[in-house]
Amino acid sequence: MSTAPPRVAPAPLPPLTCAVLDDELLPRLSVLNALQAHPGLHCLGHFASLAELREAALPTAPEVLFLDIELGTDNGLDYFKSLPAPPLTVFVTSHPEYALDSIEAAAFDYILKPLTAERFGRVVDRLLDHQALHHKAALYELHVGTEFLNIREGYRTSRVPVQDILYLEALDNYTKIHTPGRRYLTLTNLKHLCEQLSATRFLRIHRTFAVAVDKVKGLHGAALLVGGTALPIGRTYRPQVAAFLGEGGAA
């Protein structure tokens, strides 16, 4: 009787290459120090100006750029917009007023100084999820049913009860599904997935998040508490969240 050959575990993905651009030394060092806790990212260099970055003989173009907004006489957002094929760009800045512009320009993320390990760690998690999804894109498939999601990840298919879902998180054109036991990644964007799920069971609260309404535990400032996590409420979605809360939706 023949037996199937053993499955070979996939090789780990190489670290994402990155560069840091900030005209101030201490914030630049803060990012470099934070990177030391994340072996999934490899820093190719750090620079105090656009001129330094352009003149640097980097071995390869960085896949990720941690970029300040105000760079002396230059503007990091203008530089980002000028790139025909920009890297995944995370703005690290003291200027909250540029957040909307950066999102509209399709920046990957936006961190306000001072940098914290917790906030930086969340950004790194999203970057690595993004890398993994791009690497395995052809192997991912999602089928949405009334009570179950069937998620194919490579050679494994997971049957996830809709009732177990805490919330959904957008990751570019992909969606991360959060349950108490684990997280799942799918190739379906958040808007499309929400359209397939029951509107009475899931509520969009932010461009990045939709929550299972029966998992909402309450309101905490400008965030909803779901499964021990505070999820921000986007300005655009405040009326529908207010209507949900007004109907006694939160436990």
C-alpha positions in Angstrom: 0.0 0.0 0.0 1.4 3.3 -1.0 1.6 6.2 1.5 1.5 9.9 0.8 4.8 11.7 1.0 5.2 13.8 4.1 4.3 17.4 3.7 7.2 19.8 3.8 6.8 22.8 6.0 7.0 26.0 4.0 10.2 27.9 4.3 10.0 31.0 6.5 9.6 34.3 4.7 12.7 36.5 4.5 12.6 39.7 6.6 11.0 42.7 5.1 13.6 45.3 4.2 13.0 48.8 5.5 14.6 52.2 5.8 14.0 55.1 8.3 13.8 58.7 7.2 13.6 61.4 9.9 15.5 64.7 10.1 15.6 64.5 13.9 18.1 62.1 15.5 16.3 61.0 18.6 13.0 60.0 16.8 15.1 58.2 14.2 16.9 56.2 16.9 13.6 55.5 18.5 12.4 53.7 15.4 15.7 51.8 15.1 15.5 50.7 18.7 11.9 49.5 18.2 13.0 47.5 15.1 15.4 45.5 17.2 12.4 43.7 18.8 11.1 42.6 15.4 13.3 40.2 13.4 10.7 40.1 10.7 12.1 43.5 9.5 15.6 44.2 8.5 16.8 47.9 8.3 18.9 48.8 5.3 19.7 52.2 6.6 18.5 55.4 8.3 18.7 58.9 6.9 18.3 62.5 8.0 17.1 63.9 4.6 15.8 63.0 1.3 19.2 63.9 -0.2 20.9 61.3 2.0 18.3 58.6 1.0 18.7 59.4 -2.7 22.5 59.3 -2.5 22.7 56.1 -0.5 24.0 53.1 -2.3 21.4 50.7 -0.8 21.7 47.1 -2.0 18.0 47.0 -2.9 15.0 49.3 -2.6 13.4 49.0 0.8 10.0 47.3 0.9 9.0 49.4 3.9 9.7 53.1 4.6 9.3 54.7 8.0 8.9 58.3 7.0 8.5 61.7 8.9 6.3 64.4 7.4 8.5 67.5 8.0 12.0 66.9 6.7 13.6 70.3 6.9 12.7 72.1 3.7 11.2 68.9 2.3 7.8 67.3 2.9 7.6 63.5 3.4 4.0 63.3 2.2 4.8 65.1 -1.0 7.7 62.8 -1.5 5.5 59.8 -1.0 2.9 61.0 -3.5 5.7 61.6 -6.1 6.8 58.0 -6.1 5.4 56.0 -9.0 5.7 52.7 -7.0 6.2 53.6 -3.4 7.2 51.1 -0.8 4.8 50.3 2.1 5.0 53.6 3.9 4.4 54.2 7.6 4.4 57.9 8.5 5.9 58.5 12.0 5.3 62.1 12.8 4.2 64.7 15.4 1.5 66.2 13.1 -1.9 64.6 13.4 -3.3 67.1 10.8 -1.7 65.1 8.0 -3.4 61.8 8.9 -6.3 62.1 6.5 -4.1 63.2 3.7 -1.8 60.2 4.2 -4.7 57.8 4.2 -6.1 59.3 1.1 -2.7 58.9 -0.5 -2.7 55.2 0.4 0.0 55.2 3.0 0.2 51.9 4.9 -0.1 53.4 8.4 0.3 56.5 10.4 2.0 56.7 13.9 2.0 59.8 16.1 5.1 60.5 18.1 6.2 59.7 20.7 6.6 56.2 19.4 5.4 53.4 21.8 6.4 49.7 21.6 2.7 48.7 21.6 1.7 50.9 18.7 4.8 50.0 16.7 4.2 46.3 17.3 0.7 46.6 15.9 2.1 48.2 12.7 4.7 45.5 12.4 2.0 42.8 12.8 0.1 44.4 9.9 3.2 44.6 7.8 4.0 40.9 8.3 0.4 39.9 7.7 0.5 41.9 4.4 3.7 40.1 3.4 2.3 36.7 4.2 -0.9 37.3 2.3 1.0 38.5 -0.8 3.2 35.4 -0.6 0.3 32.9 -0.3 -2.3 34.8 -2.3 -2.9 32.0 -4.7 -3.5 29.5 -1.9 -6.2 31.4 -0.1 -9.9 31.0 -0.7 -13.0 32.0 1.3 -16.6 30.7 1.1 -19.2 32.5 3.2 -22.2 30.6 4.4 -25.0 31.7 6.8 -23.5 30.0 9.9 -20.0 29.1 8.8 -17.0 30.6 6.9 -14.9 28.0 5.0 -11.4 29.4 4.8 -8.8 27.6 2.7 -5.2 28.4 3.7 -2.8 26.4 1.5 -3.7 22.7 2.0 -5.8 23.2 5.1 -9.5 24.3 5.2 -10.9 25.8 8.4 -14.6 25.9 9.2 -15.2 28.9 11.3 -18.6 29.4 13.0 -19.9 33.0 12.3 -21.0 33.0 15.9 -17.4 32.8 17.0 -16.3 35.9 15.2 -15.4 38.9 17.4 -14.5 41.4 14.7 -13.1 41.9 11.2 -10.0 44.0 10.4 -9.2 45.4 7.0 -5.6 44.9 5.7 -5.4 46.6 2.4 -7.5 44.4 0.1 -7.6 41.5 2.6 -9.4 40.9 5.8 -8.3 39.5 9.1 -11.0 37.6 11.0 -10.6 37.7 14.8 -12.0 34.9 17.0 -11.3 34.0 20.6 -9.1 31.1 19.6 -7.1 32.5 16.6 -7.0 34.9 13.7 -7.6 34.0 10.0 -6.5 35.9 6.9 -8.6 36.0 3.7 -8.2 37.5 0.3 -11.6 39.2 0.5 -11.6 42.9 1.3 -13.6 44.1 4.3 -16.4 45.8 2.2 -17.1 42.7 0.2 -17.0 40.4 3.2 -19.4 42.7 5.1 -21.8 42.6 2.1 -21.8 38.8 2.3 -22.4 38.6 6.1 -25.7 39.4 7.8 -26.2 43.2 8.3 -28.0 42.4 11.6 -25.0 40.5 13.0 -22.1 42.8 11.9 -21.7 46.5 12.1 -19.0 48.6 10.3 -17.5 51.1 12.8 -14.4 52.2 11.0 -12.7 52.0 7.6 -10.6 49.3 9.2 -13.1 47.5 11.5 -16.4 45.8 11.6 -17.7 44.2 14.8 -20.0 41.3 15.6 -22.8 43.2 17.3 -23.5 40.5 20.0 -19.8 40.7 21.0 -19.9 44.5 21.8 -19.4 45.0 25.6 -19.7 48.7 25.7 -18.4 52.2 24.8 -15.0 53.4 26.0 -14.4 57.0 24.9 -14.4 57.0 21.1 -14.1 53.2 20.9 -16.2 50.1 21.2 -15.0 47.3 23.5 -15.0 43.9 21.8 -13.4 40.8 23.2 -11.1 42.8 25.5 -10.0 45.1 22.6 -10.9 48.8 22.2 -11.7 49.4 18.5 -11.9 53.0 17.3 -15.1 54.4 15.9 -14.5 56.3 12.6 -16.1 59.7 12.1 -18.0 58.5 9.1 -19.5 55.6 11.0 -20.5 57.5 14.2 -24.2 57.9 13.3 -24.8 54.2 12.7 -22.8 53.3 15.9 -24.9 55.9 17.8 -28.1 54.3 16.4 -26.9 50.8 17.4 -26.0 52.0 21.0 -29.3 53.9 21.2 -31.2 50.7 20.5 -29.5 49.1 23.5 -27.1 47.1 21.3 -24.1 47.0 23.8 -24.2 44.7 26.7 
